[in-house]
C-alpha cells in the first residue's frame, strides 16, 4: 500500500510516517498543499492522509480536485476541528474518512488500512498458497503451521505476491508498491528482500524468478 501524508506540522508528519512504515506501508510525506498536488500528479497513492488546514493549497481544495479527477486515491482527512459540522463538510468535499486531532495511532493505522482495502480488489481475510498462510490484520505469516519471523518489508512483499495470486510481478512494480519515494530505482533492495524471504520460507521454493519478467509465487 502506498500512502501520502500531507501535514504541515513536520514533527507530526514524521511521527505518522515512522509509525506507518513500521506497519510495513510505503509512505511519503509533504508539508504543503502545492507539493501534495505535484506528487499526486506523478505517483499513484492508495491513501492520502490529509491535514485540512494547509499552506499554499488548502486541504479542502485538494479534496475537490481529487474528487473532480475521479482519483482512485482514498482520503483520510485530519483536522484539529472535530465538530459534527466539520466532519460533514470534510466528507462532502470528497474525503472518504475523517479523524480529529489528537488521535490514537492504532486508530489511524486501522483507518488507513480500511481505506486501502477499498482501493484494491476484494481479497480473502487470510491469503494462502499451499501451506503458506498470511493474515494481514494480525500481521502474521506461517508455513506448514510454523510461524515465520519476517521484517516489515519481507511481510509486505509476501503479502503483495500472494495477493497477485500467481501473476508475474516485476521488480519495478514491487519497488513502486512496497517502497516509498526515497527508494533508488536502481537499488537492489527488491532482489535482496526476495532473497531473504525465500530463505525464511524454506523448501520447496515457492517464489520463482521469471526471466525478464519478475517474480511469481506458485508453480513455475
ChimeraX commands (.cxc) that place a marker at each C-alpha (Angstrom):
marker #1 position 0.00,0.00,0.00 radius 0.5
marker #1 position 1.32,3.44,-0.96 radius 0.5
marker #1 position 0.40,6.27,1.41 radius 0.5
marker #1 position 0.97,10.01,1.12 radius 0.5
marker #1 position 0.98,12.05,4.34 radius 0.5
marker #1 position 0.22,15.75,3.85 radius 0.5
marker #1 position 0.77,17.58,7.13 radius 0.5
marker #1 position 2.38,20.99,7.64 radius 0.5
marker #1 position 3.42,20.32,11.26 radius 0.5
marker #1 position 6.61,18.43,10.47 radius 0.5
marker #1 position 7.07,16.63,13.83 radius 0.5
marker #1 position 3.58,15.13,13.48 radius 0.5
marker #1 position 4.19,14.26,9.83 radius 0.5
marker #1 position 7.43,12.47,10.72 radius 0.5
marker #1 position 5.74,10.58,13.56 radius 0.5
marker #1 position 2.93,9.39,11.26 radius 0.5
marker #1 position 5.41,8.35,8.56 radius 0.5
marker #1 position 7.58,6.44,11.05 radius 0.5
marker #1 position 4.59,4.64,12.55 radius 0.5
marker #1 position 3.06,3.64,9.22 radius 0.5
marker #1 position 6.40,2.43,7.89 radius 0.5
marker #1 position 6.76,0.21,10.94 radius 0.5
marker #1 position 3.45,-1.34,9.85 radius 0.5
marker #1 position 5.03,-2.23,6.52 radius 0.5
marker #1 position 3.45,0.54,4.43 radius 0.5
marker #1 position 5.30,2.59,1.81 radius 0.5
marker #1 position 4.90,6.19,2.95 radius 0.5
marker #1 position 5.90,9.59,1.54 radius 0.5
marker #1 position 5.34,12.97,3.18 radius 0.5
marker #1 position 4.99,16.58,2.07 radius 0.5
marker #1 position 4.30,19.67,4.14 radius 0.5
marker #1 position 2.10,21.89,1.97 radius 0.5
marker #1 position -0.79,21.54,-0.45 radius 0.5
marker #1 position 1.13,22.57,-3.54 radius 0.5
marker #1 position 3.76,19.89,-3.05 radius 0.5
marker #1 position 0.98,17.36,-2.45 radius 0.5
marker #1 position -0.68,18.14,-5.78 radius 0.5
marker #1 position 2.66,17.87,-7.59 radius 0.5
marker #1 position 3.34,14.45,-6.10 radius 0.5
marker #1 position -0.22,13.20,-6.67 radius 0.5
marker #1 position 0.14,14.08,-10.35 radius 0.5
marker #1 position 3.17,11.78,-10.65 radius 0.5
marker #1 position 2.50,8.90,-8.25 radius 0.5
marker #1 position -0.49,6.64,-7.65 radius 0.5
marker #1 position -1.27,6.53,-3.93 radius 0.5
marker #1 position -3.80,4.21,-2.34 radius 0.5
marker #1 position -4.45,6.50,0.61 radius 0.5
marker #1 position -3.81,10.20,1.27 radius 0.5
marker #1 position -3.65,11.23,4.94 radius 0.5
marker #1 position -4.55,14.88,4.51 radius 0.5
marker #1 position -4.38,17.71,7.02 radius 0.5
marker #1 position -7.19,20.15,6.30 radius 0.5
marker #1 position -5.51,23.45,7.19 radius 0.5
marker #1 position -2.51,23.50,4.83 radius 0.5
marker #1 position -0.34,26.32,3.42 radius 0.5
marker #1 position -0.16,27.05,-0.34 radius 0.5
marker #1 position -3.21,24.96,-1.27 radius 0.5
marker #1 position -5.85,24.23,1.36 radius 0.5
marker #1 position -6.76,20.62,2.12 radius 0.5
marker #1 position -10.34,21.33,1.04 radius 0.5
marker #1 position -9.14,22.29,-2.44 radius 0.5
marker #1 position -7.04,19.12,-2.70 radius 0.5
marker #1 position -10.16,17.10,-1.85 radius 0.5
marker #1 position -12.15,18.92,-4.53 radius 0.5
marker #1 position -9.50,18.35,-7.20 radius 0.5
marker #1 position -9.08,14.66,-6.42 radius 0.5
marker #1 position -12.84,14.14,-6.47 radius 0.5
marker #1 position -13.21,16.07,-9.74 radius 0.5
marker #1 position -10.47,13.99,-11.40 radius 0.5
marker #1 position -12.06,10.74,-10.15 radius 0.5
marker #1 position -8.80,9.80,-8.49 radius 0.5
marker #1 position -8.79,6.27,-7.03 radius 0.5
marker #1 position -6.84,7.56,-4.00 radius 0.5
marker #1 position -8.81,7.39,-0.77 radius 0.5
marker #1 position -8.62,10.42,1.51 radius 0.5
marker #1 position -8.39,10.35,5.30 radius 0.5
marker #1 position -8.78,13.96,6.42 radius 0.5
marker #1 position -7.11,15.09,9.64 radius 0.5
marker #1 position -8.12,18.24,11.43 radius 0.5
marker #1 position -8.00,19.89,14.82 radius 0.5
marker #1 position -11.67,20.81,14.37 radius 0.5
marker #1 position -13.78,17.81,15.31 radius 0.5
marker #1 position -17.34,19.12,15.39 radius 0.5
marker #1 position -20.12,17.36,13.54 radius 0.5
marker #1 position -20.32,20.23,11.04 radius 0.5
marker #1 position -16.59,19.96,10.32 radius 0.5
marker #1 position -16.87,16.23,9.74 radius 0.5
marker #1 position -19.86,16.62,7.43 radius 0.5
marker #1 position -18.12,19.40,5.48 radius 0.5
marker #1 position -15.00,17.29,5.02 radius 0.5
marker #1 position -16.92,14.27,3.80 radius 0.5
marker #1 position -19.00,16.43,1.44 radius 0.5
marker #1 position -15.79,17.78,-0.09 radius 0.5
marker #1 position -14.77,14.28,-1.14 radius 0.5
marker #1 position -12.95,12.84,1.87 radius 0.5
marker #1 position -13.57,9.13,2.47 radius 0.5
marker #1 position -12.95,9.28,6.21 radius 0.5
marker #1 position -12.34,11.89,8.88 radius 0.5
marker #1 position -10.20,11.81,12.03 radius 0.5
marker #1 position -9.98,14.63,14.55 radius 0.5
marker #1 position -6.71,15.58,16.27 radius 0.5
marker #1 position -5.47,14.43,18.70 radius 0.5
marker #1 position -5.94,10.81,17.69 radius 0.5
marker #1 position -4.72,7.40,18.80 radius 0.5
marker #1 position -2.20,5.97,16.36 radius 0.5
marker #1 position -3.73,2.44,16.27 radius 0.5
marker #1 position -6.99,4.02,15.12 radius 0.5
marker #1 position -5.19,5.98,12.39 radius 0.5
marker #1 position -3.47,2.81,11.20 radius 0.5
marker #1 position -6.73,0.85,11.17 radius 0.5
marker #1 position -8.49,3.57,9.19 radius 0.5
marker #1 position -5.65,3.79,6.65 radius 0.5
marker #1 position -5.71,0.02,6.14 radius 0.5
marker #1 position -9.50,0.01,5.80 radius 0.5
marker #1 position -9.34,2.72,3.13 radius 0.5
marker #1 position -6.56,0.86,1.33 radius 0.5
marker #1 position -8.76,-2.22,1.10 radius 0.5
marker #1 position -11.37,-0.17,-0.75 radius 0.5
marker #1 position -8.86,0.67,-3.49 radius 0.5
marker #1 position -7.76,-2.88,-4.18 radius 0.5
marker #1 position -9.89,-5.73,-5.46 radius 0.5
marker #1 position -11.60,-7.61,-2.61 radius 0.5
marker #1 position -9.29,-10.20,-1.05 radius 0.5
marker #1 position -9.97,-13.00,1.43 radius 0.5
marker #1 position -9.18,-12.14,5.07 radius 0.5
marker #1 position -6.33,-14.68,5.04 radius 0.5
marker #1 position -4.11,-15.03,1.96 radius 0.5
marker #1 position -2.95,-18.56,1.25 radius 0.5
marker #1 position -0.92,-20.60,-1.21 radius 0.5
marker #1 position -0.50,-24.29,-0.43 radius 0.5
marker #1 position 0.90,-24.41,3.13 radius 0.5
marker #1 position 1.70,-20.68,3.31 radius 0.5
marker #1 position -0.81,-18.51,5.17 radius 0.5
marker #1 position -0.69,-14.76,5.74 radius 0.5
marker #1 position -3.10,-12.74,7.86 radius 0.5
marker #1 position -2.82,-9.01,7.02 radius 0.5
marker #1 position -4.95,-7.98,10.02 radius 0.5
marker #1 position -2.81,-9.69,12.66 radius 0.5
marker #1 position 0.41,-9.21,10.64 radius 0.5
marker #1 position 1.29,-12.89,10.96 radius 0.5
marker #1 position 2.52,-15.42,8.39 radius 0.5
marker #1 position 3.22,-19.13,8.64 radius 0.5
marker #1 position 4.32,-22.10,6.56 radius 0.5
marker #1 position 3.22,-25.64,7.38 radius 0.5
marker #1 position 1.89,-24.32,10.68 radius 0.5
marker #1 position 5.23,-22.77,11.69 radius 0.5
marker #1 position 5.17,-19.04,12.26 radius 0.5
marker #1 position 7.55,-17.03,10.08 radius 0.5
marker #1 position 9.63,-14.20,11.54 radius 0.5
marker #1 position 9.58,-11.59,8.78 radius 0.5
marker #1 position 10.71,-7.98,8.61 radius 0.5
marker #1 position 8.06,-5.41,7.72 radius 0.5
marker #1 position 9.34,-5.22,4.13 radius 0.5
marker #1 position 9.53,-9.02,3.75 radius 0.5
marker #1 position 5.96,-9.29,5.02 radius 0.5
marker #1 position 4.77,-6.62,2.57 radius 0.5
marker #1 position 6.45,-8.32,-0.40 radius 0.5
marker #1 position 4.99,-11.71,0.52 radius 0.5
marker #1 position 1.56,-10.15,1.03 radius 0.5
marker #1 position 1.70,-8.48,-2.40 radius 0.5
marker #1 position 2.85,-11.61,-4.19 radius 0.5
marker #1 position 0.12,-13.69,-2.53 radius 0.5
marker #1 position -2.49,-11.06,-3.41 radius 0.5
marker #1 position -1.40,-11.25,-7.05 radius 0.5
marker #1 position -2.35,-14.96,-6.99 radius 0.5
marker #1 position 0.30,-16.30,-9.34 radius 0.5
marker #1 position 0.62,-13.26,-11.58 radius 0.5
marker #1 position 4.18,-12.36,-12.54 radius 0.5
marker #1 position 5.17,-9.19,-10.68 radius 0.5
marker #1 position 8.10,-7.15,-11.97 radius 0.5
marker #1 position 10.79,-5.79,-9.66 radius 0.5
marker #1 position 9.70,-2.30,-10.73 radius 0.5
marker #1 position 6.13,-2.97,-9.61 radius 0.5
marker #1 position 7.28,-4.32,-6.26 radius 0.5
marker #1 position 9.50,-1.28,-5.78 radius 0.5
marker #1 position 6.59,1.04,-6.55 radius 0.5
marker #1 position 4.08,-0.71,-4.31 radius 0.5
marker #1 position 6.26,-1.71,-1.35 radius 0.5
marker #1 position 8.86,1.07,-1.10 radius 0.5
marker #1 position 8.49,4.83,-0.74 radius 0.5
marker #1 position 9.59,7.71,-2.95 radius 0.5
marker #1 position 13.07,7.78,-1.42 radius 0.5
marker #1 position 13.89,4.35,-2.88 radius 0.5
marker #1 position 16.55,4.45,-5.59 radius 0.5
marker #1 position 15.03,2.99,-8.81 radius 0.5
marker #1 position 18.38,1.28,-9.46 radius 0.5
marker #1 position 18.59,-0.27,-6.00 radius 0.5
marker #1 position 18.92,-3.99,-5.40 radius 0.5
marker #1 position 16.54,-3.75,-2.43 radius 0.5
marker #1 position 13.85,-5.84,-4.14 radius 0.5
marker #1 position 16.29,-8.60,-5.09 radius 0.5
marker #1 position 17.80,-8.67,-1.61 radius 0.5
marker #1 position 14.39,-8.71,0.11 radius 0.5
marker #1 position 13.15,-11.56,-2.09 radius 0.5
marker #1 position 16.39,-13.47,-1.41 radius 0.5
marker #1 position 15.91,-13.17,2.36 radius 0.5
marker #1 position 12.22,-14.03,2.07 radius 0.5
marker #1 position 12.97,-17.18,0.08 radius 0.5
marker #1 position 15.45,-18.27,2.74 radius 0.5
marker #1 position 12.88,-17.81,5.51 radius 0.5
marker #1 position 10.15,-19.63,3.55 radius 0.5
marker #1 position 12.43,-22.63,3.10 radius 0.5
marker #1 position 11.93,-25.62,0.80 radius 0.5
marker #1 position 10.37,-26.41,-1.53 radius 0.5
marker #1 position 10.91,-22.97,-3.16 radius 0.5
marker #1 position 7.68,-21.06,-3.69 radius 0.5
marker #1 position 8.84,-17.68,-5.07 radius 0.5
marker #1 position 10.20,-18.11,-8.57 radius 0.5
marker #1 position 12.14,-15.71,-10.77 radius 0.5
marker #1 position 10.69,-15.33,-14.25 radius 0.5
marker #1 position 13.38,-14.32,-16.72 radius 0.5
marker #1 position 12.85,-10.76,-17.98 radius 0.5
marker #1 position 9.54,-10.79,-16.12 radius 0.5
marker #1 position 9.92,-10.59,-12.38 radius 0.5
marker #1 position 8.72,-12.77,-9.53 radius 0.5
marker #1 position 5.88,-15.24,-9.23 radius 0.5
marker #1 position 4.51,-17.18,-6.30 radius 0.5
marker #1 position 3.29,-20.67,-7.09 radius 0.5
marker #1 position 4.04,-23.20,-9.80 radius 0.5
marker #1 position 6.87,-22.46,-12.19 radius 0.5
marker link #1:1,2 radius 0.2
marker link #1:2,3 radius 0.2
marker link #1:3,4 radius 0.2
marker link #1:4,5 radius 0.2
marker link #1:5,6 radius 0.2
marker link #1:6,7 radius 0.2
marker link #1:7,8 radius 0.2
marker link #1:8,9 radius 0.2
marker link #1:9,10 radius 0.2
marker link #1:10,11 radius 0.2
marker link #1:11,12 radius 0.2
marker link #1:12,13 radius 0.2
marker link #1:13,14 radius 0.2
marker link #1:14,15 radius 0.2
marker link #1:15,16 radius 0.2
marker link #1:16,17 radius 0.2
marker link #1:17,18 radius 0.2
marker link #1:18,19 radius 0.2
marker link #1:19,20 radius 0.2
marker link #1:20,21 radius 0.2
marker link #1:21,22 radius 0.2
marker link #1:22,23 radius 0.2
marker link #1:23,24 radius 0.2
marker link #1:24,25 radius 0.2
marker link #1:25,26 radius 0.2
marker link #1:26,27 radius 0.2
marker link #1:27,28 radius 0.2
marker link #1:28,29 radius 0.2
marker link #1:29,30 radius 0.2
marker link #1:30,31 radius 0.2
marker link #1:31,32 radius 0.2
marker link #1:32,33 radius 0.2
marker link #1:33,34 radius 0.2
marker link #1:34,35 radius 0.2
marker link #1:35,36 radius 0.2
marker link #1:36,37 radius 0.2
marker link #1:37,38 radius 0.2
marker link #1:38,39 radius 0.2
marker link #1:39,40 radius 0.2
marker link #1:40,41 radius 0.2
marker link #1:41,42 radius 0.2
marker link #1:42,43 radius 0.2
marker link #1:43,44 radius 0.2
marker link #1:44,45 radius 0.2
marker link #1:45,46 radius 0.2
marker link #1:46,47 radius 0.2
marker link #1:47,48 radius 0.2
marker link #1:48,49 radius 0.2
marker link #1:49,50 radius 0.2
marker link #1:50,51 radius 0.2
marker link #1:51,52 radius 0.2
marker link #1:52,53 radius 0.2
marker link #1:53,54 radius 0.2
marker link #1:54,55 radius 0.2
marker link #1:55,56 radius 0.2
marker link #1:56,57 radius 0.2
marker link #1:57,58 radius 0.2
marker link #1:58,59 radius 0.2
marker link #1:59,60 radius 0.2
marker link #1:60,61 radius 0.2
marker link #1:61,62 radius 0.2
marker link #1:62,63 radius 0.2
marker link #1:63,64 radius 0.2
marker link #1:64,65 radius 0.2
marker link #1:65,66 radius 0.2
marker link #1:66,67 radius 0.2
marker link #1:67,68 radius 0.2
marker link #1:68,69 radius 0.2
marker link #1:69,70 radius 0.2
marker link #1:70,71 radius 0.2
marker link #1:71,72 radius 0.2
marker link #1:72,73 radius 0.2
marker link #1:73,74 radius 0.2
marker link #1:74,75 radius 0.2
marker link #1:75,76 radius 0.2
marker link #1:76,77 radius 0.2
marker link #1:77,78 radius 0.2
marker link #1:78,79 radius 0.2
marker link #1:79,80 radius 0.2
marker link #1:80,81 radius 0.2
marker link #1:81,82 radius 0.2
marker link #1:82,83 radius 0.2
marker link #1:83,84 radius 0.2
marker link #1:84,85 radius 0.2
marker link #1:85,86 radius 0.2
marker link #1:86,87 radius 0.2
marker link #1:87,88 radius 0.2
marker link #1:88,89 radius 0.2
marker link #1:89,90 radius 0.2
marker link #1:90,91 radius 0.2
marker link #1:91,92 radius 0.2
marker link #1:92,93 radius 0.2
marker link #1:93,94 radius 0.2
marker link #1:94,95 radius 0.2
marker link #1:95,96 radius 0.2
marker link #1:96,97 radius 0.2
marker link #1:97,98 radius 0.2
marker link #1:98,99 radius 0.2
marker link #1:99,100 radius 0.2
marker link #1:100,101 radius 0.2
marker link #1:101,102 radius 0.2
marker link #1:102,103 radius 0.2
marker link #1:103,104 radius 0.2
marker link #1:104,105 radius 0.2
marker link #1:105,106 radius 0.2
marker link #1:106,107 radius 0.2
marker link #1:107,108 radius 0.2
marker link #1:108,109 radius 0.2
marker link #1:109,110 radius 0.2
marker link #1:110,111 radius 0.2
marker link #1:111,112 radius 0.2
marker link #1:112,113 radius 0.2
marker link #1:113,114 radius 0.2
marker link #1:114,115 radius 0.2
marker link #1:115,116 radius 0.2
marker link #1:116,117 radius 0.2
marker link #1:117,118 radius 0.2
marker link #1:118,119 radius 0.2
marker link #1:119,120 radius 0.2
marker link #1:120,121 radius 0.2
marker link #1:121,122 radius 0.2
marker link #1:122,123 radius 0.2
marker link #1:123,124 radius 0.2
marker link #1:124,125 radius 0.2
marker link #1:125,126 radius 0.2
marker link #1:126,127 radius 0.2
marker link #1:127,128 radius 0.2
marker link #1:128,129 radius 0.2
marker link #1:129,130 radius 0.2
marker link #1:130,131 radius 0.2
marker link #1:131,132 radius 0.2
marker link #1:132,133 radius 0.2
marker link #1:133,134 radius 0.2
marker link #1:134,135 radius 0.2
marker link #1:135,136 radius 0.2
marker link #1:136,137 radius 0.2
marker link #1:137,138 radius 0.2
marker link #1:138,139 radius 0.2
marker link #1:139,140 radius 0.2
marker link #1:140,141 radius 0.2
marker link #1:141,142 radius 0.2
marker link #1:142,143 radius 0.2
marker link #1:143,144 radius 0.2
marker link #1:144,145 radius 0.2
marker link #1:145,146 radius 0.2
marker link #1:146,147 radius 0.2
marker link #1:147,148 radius 0.2
marker link #1:148,149 radius 0.2
marker link #1:149,150 radius 0.2
marker link #1:150,151 radius 0.2
marker link #1:151,152 radius 0.2
marker link #1:152,153 radius 0.2
marker link #1:153,154 radius 0.2
marker link #1:154,155 radius 0.2
marker link #1:155,156 radius 0.2
marker link #1:156,157 radius 0.2
marker link #1:157,158 radius 0.2
marker link #1:158,159 radius 0.2
marker link #1:159,160 radius 0.2
marker link #1:160,161 radius 0.2
marker link #1:161,162 radius 0.2
marker link #1:162,163 radius 0.2
marker link #1:163,164 radius 0.2
marker link #1:164,165 radius 0.2
marker link #1:165,166 radius 0.2
marker link #1:166,167 radius 0.2
marker link #1:167,168 radius 0.2
marker link #1:168,169 radius 0.2
marker link #1:169,170 radius 0.2
marker link #1:170,171 radius 0.2
marker link #1:171,172 radius 0.2
marker link #1:172,173 radius 0.2
marker link #1:173,174 radius 0.2
marker link #1:174,175 radius 0.2
marker link #1:175,176 radius 0.2
marker link #1:176,177 radius 0.2
marker link #1:177,178 radius 0.2
marker link #1:178,179 radius 0.2
marker link #1:179,180 radius 0.2
marker link #1:180,181 radius 0.2
marker link #1:181,182 radius 0.2
marker link #1:182,183 radius 0.2
marker link #1:183,184 radius 0.2
marker link #1:184,185 radius 0.2
marker link #1:185,186 radius 0.2
marker link #1:186,187 radius 0.2
marker link #1:187,188 radius 0.2
marker link #1:188,189 radius 0.2
marker link #1:189,190 radius 0.2
marker link #1:190,191 radius 0.2
marker link #1:191,192 radius 0.2
marker link #1:192,193 radius 0.2
marker link #1:193,194 radius 0.2
marker link #1:194,195 radius 0.2
marker link #1:195,196 radius 0.2
marker link #1:196,197 radius 0.2
marker link #1:197,198 radius 0.2
marker link #1:198,199 radius 0.2
marker link #1:199,200 radius 0.2
marker link #1:200,201 radius 0.2
marker link #1:201,202 radius 0.2
marker link #1:202,203 radius 0.2
marker link #1:203,204 radius 0.2
marker link #1:204,205 radius 0.2
marker link #1:205,206 radius 0.2
marker link #1:206,207 radius 0.2
marker link #1:207,208 radius 0.2
marker link #1:208,209 radius 0.2
marker link #1:209,210 radius 0.2
marker link #1:210,211 radius 0.2
marker link #1:211,212 radius 0.2
marker link #1:212,213 radius 0.2
marker link #1:213,214 radius 0.2
marker link #1:214,215 radius 0.2
marker link #1:215,216 radius 0.2
marker link #1:216,217 radius 0.2
marker link #1:217,218 radius 0.2
marker link #1:218,219 radius 0.2
marker link #1:219,220 radius 0.2
view
